[in-house]
Amino acid sequence: MAADAVDRARNRRPAPVVVHPGAGKPAPFRARHRRRGHHLQPAEHLVRGALRARDRAVRGATVSETVVIHYSELGTKGRNRRHFENKLADDVRRRLGADAIKVRVESARVLADLVPDVPRERVAEALKPIFGIAWYGFGRLVRWSAGDPAGAAVEDAVLDIVRQNPESKTFKIFPRRSAKNYPALSDAIARELGRAVVEKAGLKVDLTAPELSIHVEVLTREIAVLSDRVPGLRGMPRGSAGGLLCLFSGGIDSPVAAWLMMKRGAVVHHLHFHPYRTSREVVGTKITRLVESLNAFGAPGKLYLVPHDRYQIAASLAVPTEYETVFFRRYMFRAAAVLARRLGLKGLVTGDSLGQVASQTLENLTAVQTDLPLPVFQPLIAMDKEAIIDVAQKIGTYAPSIEAYKDCCSLMAKKPKTKVATHVVRRLEAELVMDRTIDESLAQVEVWDGKALLPWGRRPVQEGMSAERA
């Protein structure tokens, strides 16, 4: 009936309607009516009225299946909270693609209305790698208003979930009333819906360890009825924290460090120094496969490849054997800082863990990082190896990380000094003419974007360019 009203309104020819001057109108309209004496009401007003009538007709009805996504940390943000919410909604929208009719932010949640009959498994797989999700639940939305709290429709949605879980014998209702103008309190909602489930489905209430958890969330205009919660990765939405450059060795540690910074919202690109004659020999090895694995979680990071032959030629006579490892790391850090600044990135990421190997003592970390113009982020600095391996296995980077690969560090001295003074590496830098060596190395940079290996221009990025385009 409401749909017929919409059709009739759209086909109706606008007719003059005499309106009493100023009746029920704000001041600007009153003045206009006095001047003209009458007002022609457009057909569009009738269409809108019919649409409102249709909305009133479906209020209290269950609408399409929806995913309700909760976040945790974003709720602590102040005036820029909407920025983070929109970042998360954009990522959800991009991941779900055609499976979502609409993705929106409402009542401190991200709601994704799904197309009919889309498999839940497919939606869960799409949401799995998204940073910023604390948990989500599948369910239905029921519209409500002050005059119609839609109790019967909510009860039907709850009983629907019970019918979908026939193996469950106990349950618990978890009410959450975000809309404080809803006429029933949370306890009353849980009590009434619990009574309906006991009487109509025969389940027992278990408030400590229920087999079935049903979440009822009262939002501004709708009530979400959700089944069990699915945990997410938490963290911050992708791209919400700017761009970083990770010194990427391809071992166990550096992919985990990159992933942890991605989890904090950073767009992470990668810099790999290799011992091959050409960078093309790196493509197809575990290095590019690890970058592909990481890119599945966040904004696609590029891989910058630098042959280390220029350094090897310059350092072969100037650097004593016992200083090789620490001095090579200082060269890599300084080259990475130059490249990061040219790309417009805000800092470096490394997989260093304090005391794990000789080059990661306090003294050697200080000698390597002193004089850098950018901050160095070391998310693994206090983690032991077992904890790092656990994360690597969880995110799928452990197996490729332990594959055999000839990296530059394996060519260094086997017994490096554990305490190298900063003034020593500064003196060696002066003898080596480090700045020239870095310039010559970066002149050979090639970038792999996941599809092709391309030469990289040395011109700085434009001011304000996003980290994702670096």
N, C-alpha and C positions, 0 to 999 in steps of 0.2 A: 504493500500500500504506500509506504514511504517512497519507494523507488518510483511508483507511478506519479506521485506528487512532484518529484524532481523532474521527470520527463515533461509533465504538463507545464511546469513553470518555465522550462527552457524553451518550449514551443509557443508560449503565450506572447501575444503582441502587447507591448507596453501601452497602457491607457492612462489618460490624465486623471490624476487623483487630487482632489482639492484638499489641502491640508490647512487646518486652522493655524494662522500665524503664531509661531512660537510654541505650539503644543508639543511638549515632551522633547524639545530640541535644545541643544546647547546654544549659546549666544550667537555664534556666527551663522547658524542655520536660521535663527529667528529673524535676524536682520535681512537675510536674503529672501525669506518668505514674505516679509513685509513689502519688500521692493517689488516682487513679481506677482504676489497675490495668489499664486498656485504653484504646485510643485509636481513635476512628472516623475513618478517612482519607476526606476528602471527595472527591467525583468531580472537583472542580476540579484536585486534585493529579494525577489520571490524565490530564486534558486537557492540563495543562502538560507532563507527561512525553511524551505523544504528539506534542505540538508540537515538543518538543526532538528527538524521533526524526525528525520530518519535516525539521527544520533540518539534522540530520546527513545526511539522505538527499540534500538539494539542495546541500550544501556542495561547492564545486568547480564548481557549475553556473553558467552565465552568466545574470545577471539582466537586468532591463529596461534600455533605453538611458538613459544618464545624462549630465548636463552637470557637469563638474568645474570649479569656479570658483576661481581663485587670486587672492589679493590680495597687495600688497607692503607698504605702509606699516602696515597693521594688525598685522603680525607684530612690529613694534617696540614695541607697547603692552605695558604691564605688567599689573597686576591688573584693569584695566578693559577688557582686550582682548575679553573675552566680550561686553561691551556693544556694541562696534563690530561684532563678528562677527554678533551677532543683528540689528543694524540692517541690515547688508548682506543677511542671509538674509531678513529681512522684505520688503525691496525686491524681491529676486528672486522671492519667493513672490507678491507683489502683481502684478508684471509678467507672470509666466508664467500666473497664474490656473489655469484648469482644465487647462492643458497639463502641469502638474506633479502627480505623485501625492504626492510628499513632497519637502520642502526641509529640509535639516539641515546642521549644522556638524560637521565631523569632521576630525581630523588637520590643522588649520590650513587647511581648505578648506571651501567651501560646495558641497554635493552636491545636485543637483536630479534626482530620478528622474522621467523623462518617461512620459506615457501612450504606449501602443504606437502606432506609425505617425504620430506627430506630425511635421509637416514641419520639418526643421532650419532652413529659411529663416525660418519664423515664430518659432522660438525665438531665433534670432540677432537678429532685428529687435526682439524684446522685451528682450533683454539689452543692446542697443546703447547706450541712453541712461543706463545705470545707473552712477553714480559708485561707485568703490571696487573695481572689477574690474580687475586687472592683465592677466589673460588667462584664457581658458577653452577647453575642448576637449570635443568630443562623443566618447562611447565607451561601453564596457560595463564593468560591475563583475562581478568573479569572487570568490566567497567562498573564504576559505582558513582553515586552522587549523594549529596546531603539528604535528598528525599528518598533515595533508594540505595541502601547499603549493600544490596546484591547478595544477601546471605544465602539464598537458595542456590544461586549459580556457583558461589564459592564452595558450598557443600558438595554440589555435583562434581566439581573439579577435584576436590579432595578424594571423593569416592572413586573417581576415575583412576587416580594414582594407586589406590588400594587394589582395584581390580587388575591393574597392570603388574602387580607384585603378589601373585597368589601364594607364593612360598612364605611370605611374612606372616607371623602370628602375633607379633607385638608391634606397637607403634608409639610415636610421640609427635605432637603438634608443636612446631616452633613458630610462634607468632612474632611479628615485628611491625609495629605501627609507626611508620615514618610520617604519615599524614595525621597530625594531631587533631584534626577536625572530624575524623571518622567517629561515628556515634558510639562504637563499642570499644572498650579497653582491651589490651592484649590478653589479659587473663580470661575475659569473657569470650573472646574469639576462640582461644584454645579449648575452653570448657564446652562451648556449643558444638564445635566441629568434632571434638573428641567423643562427645555423646552420640553424635550421628554415626561415627565410624563403629563404635561399640554396638549400637543398636542395629544398624543396617548391614554391617560387614562381619560382625562377630569377633573382631580383633580385641586384644587386651592392651591396656595402657601400660607402658614400661618407661618410666621417667629417667632411668639410669643407663640402660643398654638396649634401646629399642632396635628391633630388626628393620624397621621402616621409619625413616625420618621424613616428615612432611613440613615444608617451610611455607608459611603464609605471610606475605609481606604487603602491607597496605601502603600503596604509593599515592601520589597526588590525585590521580584520576582513575587509577586501576589497582586491582589486587592481584598480585602474582602468587600462584599456587605451584610450588616447586617440589620435585622429588629430591633424592639424596644429593648432597653437595659433592662436586668434583673439584679437587684442589688444583690450583694453577701454580705458575712459577714465581708469583709475586714479583717484587722489584719495581722498576719504573718503566713507563712506556718507551718504546724504541724512539730514538732520535730526540728525546726530551732534554738531553744533557750535553749536546755538542759532540765534536769529533776528536778522536784520539788516534795515535799511530802506535801499533804494537810491534816490538822487536820480536819477530816470529822465527824461532829456531826449528820448529817441527817436532820438538820433544813433547813430553807429557805436560810440562808446566805452562808454556806460553799459550796454548789454546785455552786452557782453563782460565788463565788470567784474562785473556781477551773476552771469554764468555762472561765472567763475573762483572767486567766493566760494561759489557753490553746489557747485562741485567740491571745495571744502575742507569740505563737510558742513553749510554754513549753510542755513537756510531764509530765503530772500530775498524780502521784500515790496518794493513799488515806490511811490514818491511822485512824482507828476507835477504840475507847476504849468502851467496852460494859460491862454491869452488869450481863451477863448471866453466867451460869455454864460452858458452852462450846461455842466455836465460831461457831459451826455448827448451833446453834439456830439463828444466825444472817442471815444466807443464806436464801433467799426467802422473807426477810422483805424489807421494803422500802429502807434500806441501799444499798443492792445489786442492787435493781432496779434503784436507783438514779445513781449508778456508771455505769450501763449499758446505761442509757440515756446519760451520759456525754461521754462515749466511742464512741457513734455514731458520735461525732464531730471531734475527734482527735485520736492520737495514743492511743491504748488501755491501760488504766491505771489499775494497780493491786490494790486490796484492802487488806490492812494488818490489821488483827484483833487481839486486845490485851484485854484479860480480866483484869478488874481493881481490882480484889480481892486482889492481892499482896499489892497494894497501900492502899486499905481500911484497911487491917490488920495492916500495919505499921503506918498509920496515925490516927487510931481510938483513941489512947491515947496521941499522941504527938502534934496534931494540934487543937487549940481552935476553937470552932464553927464559930466564926465571920470571921476567916481566911480560912475556908475550901475551898470556891470557888476559891479564888485567888491562894491558895497553890496547889490545884488540877490542875489548869490550868498550873502552873509553872512546875509541875511534867510531865504533858502531853507534854509541849513544849520541855522539856529537853530530855524526852524519844524519842520524834519525831526527835530531832536533832541527837541523837545517831544512830537511825535507818537509817536516811537519809544519814549519813556519811558512814555507812556500805554498803548502796546500791549505793554509788557513786553519790548521788543527790546533787544539788547545793544550796538548800534553802528550807524554809517552806512556806506554804500558809495558811492563816486563813481568816475567814469571819468576822473579827472584824470591827465594825463601831463605831467611836469615840462617847462615851457618850450614846450609845444605851441602855446598861444595866449597872448595878453597876460594873461588872467586866471589863468594857471597858472604864473606866475613864483614863485620862492620867497617873495618879499615879499608877493605878493597871496594866495598859498595860506595864508601865516601870518595875514594880516589877516582872511581869511574864517573860519579855523578856530579862532582864539583865543577862549577863554571858553566853548567847547562842553562840555557835561557828559558827553558820550559819546565814545568813540574813533571815528576816521574811518579806514576801510580803503580804500586806493587801490591795487588790484592792478596797475594799468597805469602806475604812476608812472615806471618806468624803461623802458617799452616805446616803440619808435618807431611811427609810424603804419602802416608796412607790416606790422609784426608784428601789430598790433591788427586790421588788415583781414584778415590770414590767418586769425586765430581766428574773426572774424565770418563769413567765408565757410565755414569748417569747420562751424560750429554752425547755419548757416542764417539768421543775422540781418542779413547785409550788405545783401541786396536790399531788404527793407523799410526798413532804416535810411536809405538814400539817397533814399527817396521824398520828394517835396515835402511840407512840413508847416510850419505857422506856429507856432513855439514862442516862448516869452517872451524868450529871450535874443536873438532876432533883432530885438526891438524896442528893445534897448539901444543905447548910443552905439557908433559904428563904430570909434572910436579911443580906447579906454580907457587910463588910466594904467597903466603896467607895474609901478610901485612905489608902492603905497599903504601908508602907515604905519598901524599898529594904532590909535594914539591918535586918528587922524582918523576912522576908522569908528566908534570908540566915541563920539566927540563927536556925529557925525551920528545915531547911535542914540538918544542922549539927546534930541535935538531932534525926532526922529521918534516917540518913545514906542514903541519897537519891540515891547515885550511886549504892548501893547494891539493893535497891528497884527497880531501873530501870533495872538492869541486870536480876533480877528475873522475872520481867514483860515481858521483851523482849524474855526470854527463852521460853515463851508460845506463841509467835507469830505464827499465821497461815495466809497463803496468799490465797486469792480467785482470780482466774484469769479469771472469767467469766464462767468457766466450772466446776471446781472442787476446793475443799478446801484442801490445802496441808500444811504440816509443812514447816516452813521456816528455812533454815540453817543460822547460824550466821557468816559464813565465809565471809569476805568482797569480793565484786565483783572484777574482774580483772581490772587493770588500763586500761582506754579507752573503757570499755564496754558501749554500748549505753544505754541511759536512758530508751529506750523502752524495754530493756531486764532486767531491774532491778528486 
